[in-house]
Amino acid sequence: MPGRDPGIHQNEEFLEEVMDCRVIPDLAGDRQPAMTMGVVGMRIALVGALSVAFLVVGSFAQAADTSAGKEKAEMCAACHGEGGISQTEKIPSLAGQPDQFIQWQLVFFRSGARKNEQMQPIAEQVGNDDVRNIGAYFAALTPPKPAQDDNPDLSKKGAQAAVGRRCASCHTDNYAGTKAVARLAGQREEYLVKALHDYKSGTRSGGAGAAMTDVAYPLSDEEITALAHYLAHFPSS
């Protein structure tokens, strides 16, 4: 329907299909046929988050206010860094992340579908307009510039792992992300290691959690280390 927010507000038909377990959102927010009941069970938290998001599906989109987003995002700087570039170990940079990715993660944190002791209380303070504005603000920022690669051999192994796990099929060829899929290029290396281990162990849920668990589970610790190094040093674009 014209006028719907392309970030938080998807169409009612998609929600009905998800709730009926006829489709499962993939990494890019598209439809995938439902598979086993085990997979459906892993999506329960996601369905809960979608339900929260779709409570506002009837409202018409408003142009995002990046100035308001910048003001609201001041509370993010203590952890995620000035200008959205993190200086803190295991805390991700947000600058240059796709608008919809930021929006959905806030919705997942706010609903409790994605668990984090620090983020959930913060996300509970943001309304739908805040979510839209914060997403637009971070998306408009210049992404972090990767440091010079100090271990090309490790990056080569990481590139092989990325091809083997088909990372580019969702995160795009330049790993800049798209729609609700995260930017990986230039992200903090130790954060990427943590995220991959969290996906592999199943401790991270919300959004693409189940799909990413399938991707990360076969990776060895050495492959995770190499993949994180490769992506962290991938040239930004």
PyMOL commands that set and color helices and strands:
alter all, ss='L'
color gray80, all
select helices_A, chain A and resi 12-19+37-42+44-54+66-80+82-84+99-111+119-123+128-140+152-164+168-171+189-201+209-216+221-232
alter helices_A, ss='H'
color red, helices_A
select strands_A, chain A and resi 23-25+31-33
alter strands_A, ss='S'
color yellow, strands_A
deselect
rebuild
show_as cartoon
